[in-house]
């Protein structure tokens, strides 16, 4: 049995409006490539027609696969489910809104080819070849969050939260099985586990656009994410990640 080259994991909660256009762009891009692939859409207990929409697409293209979660468990849980179910030698998770264009995968692949185990998209790194369109309040909260993250958990990375990250199969299997946080703070936990286990992380500047329709509540979810940072420290001290 041939191993797939690339798996793309897309967590989706009530994304019937934004996901179809992004899936179309993903497929258009991938079908021009010379490698094998699969796209796993993890439906995180959506209450709209997200699952039915994906089923319709997968009936016409077997490389699109739907994973149904019976109830909403959180973005982190959906990504973990997809990563551990994937078959690709490389595994990318990408947000359903398509804020990071799928063509930016090429930048991340170059980092993996150069020796990284994990390549993460960054909106914080300066690069004349990329464009970032984000609201001011996102930038301000992002900077505060970064200061706390870099002090308590993940060192040396400027943007832990961009929803476009590429892993080797080995790194994905090793860290996602240890993941305990199921909400938006999971990105920090995964990168903390990568650093803890000696995996090489490359941060790569990308193009990114803030897309309307975000499910993130700026105040509520930001508070949860701040709390998650302290949970990571507690889990480390308690030996949770050694299990």
C-alpha positions, -999 to 999 in steps of 0.1 A, spaced: 0 0 0 15 34 -11 18 60 16 0 93 8 23 123 5 0 149 20 -30 150 43 -49 182 49 -70 184 80 -97 211 81 -117 214 114 -152 227 106 -180 239 129 -210 255 112 -190 263 81 -216 256 53 -211 292 40 -173 296 40 -160 260 35 -172 252 0 -152 280 -16 -121 271 3 -124 234 -5 -128 243 -42 -95 263 -40 -78 235 -21 -88 209 -47 -79 232 -76 -44 237 -62 -38 200 -52 -50 185 -85 -22 205 -102 5 189 -80 24 157 -87 19 141 -52 -9 120 -37 -32 136 -11 -63 134 10 -84 161 26 -100 153 59 -128 176 70 -135 170 107 -171 181 113 -171 193 149 -208 187 158 -221 213 134 -258 222 136 -260 235 101 -255 217 68 -217 215 69 -216 177 70 -241 172 42 -222 197 20 -189 179 26 -206 145 19 -219 159 -14 -184 169 -24 -168 136 -13 -193 116 -33 -177 132 -64 -141 131 -52 -130 103 -29 -99 122 -18 -123 143 3 -132 125 35 -156 135 62 -150 127 98 -181 133 120 -179 142 156 -212 136 173 -210 168 194 -190 200 194 -157 192 212 -136 222 202 -112 231 174 -83 215 191 -101 182 195 -112 183 158 -76 189 147 -63 161 169 -88 137 156 -79 145 120 -41 144 126 -42 110 142 -66 96 115 -44 110 86 -22 88 64 1 114 48 39 117 52 32 154 57 1 166 76 -12 202 73 -41 216 93 -58 246 78 -86 268 90 -119 265 71 -121 302 63 -91 301 40 -74 331 56 -41 316 47 -41 308 9 -35 271 2 -6 281 -21 13 291 10 18 254 16 48 257 -7 66 280 18 60 255 46 72 225 25 105 243 18 110 246 55 104 208 60 126 200 30 153 220 47 152 199 78 123 212 100 99 187 116 72 213 119 66 244 98 42 271 111 27 300 92 34 334 108 16 367 105 42 384 128 74 379 107 84 407 84 88 398 48 84 421 17 68 392 -3 37 388 19 7 408 29 -12 407 62 -47 422 65 -59 421 102 -80 443 124 -62 464 150 -79 447 180 -66 413 168 -31 427 166 -32 442 201 -46 411 218 -22 389 198 8 409 211 -4 405 247 -10 368 243 24 364 227 41 380 257 24 355 281 31 325 258 68 333 254 72 338 291 55 306 303 55 281 275 67 284 239 100 301 233 113 318 202 82 319 181 63 350 172 30 337 161 16 305 177 -20 309 166 -21 311 128 -43 282 117 -19 268 90 7 244 104 26 215 86 39 184 105 59 154 95 39 122 103 64 113 130 60 147 148 22 147 144 18 112 159 41 120 188 26 153 199 -11 151 191 -15 119 211 -3 139 241 -26 168 235 -51 176 263 -64 210 254 -94 210 231 -102 247 226 -82 274 208 -53 272 232 -43 239 217 -19 255 192 3 266 221 2 232 237 11 214 205 41 237 199 51 234 236 51 196 231 71 199 199 98 219 217 97 196 247 103 166 225 130 181 205 112 186 172 126 214 150 101 242 143 104 266 114 83 298 115 75 309 80 60 343 69 28 339 49 1 360 33 -30 362 55 -64 380 53 -89 383 81 -121 366 68 -156 376 80 -176 350 99 -151 340 126 -164 317 153 -139 332 178 -153 354 205 -126 379 210 -132 384 248 -145 350 259 -121 329 238 -91 351 246 -97 346 283 -100 308 278 -67 309 258 -49 328 286 -62 301 311 -50 274 288 -14 287 291 -15 281 328 -31 246 323 -1 237 301 23 247 328 3 227 354 2 196 331 39 198 327 46 201 364 21 173 371 38 149 347 7 147 324 29 149 292 51 120 304 22 95 301 
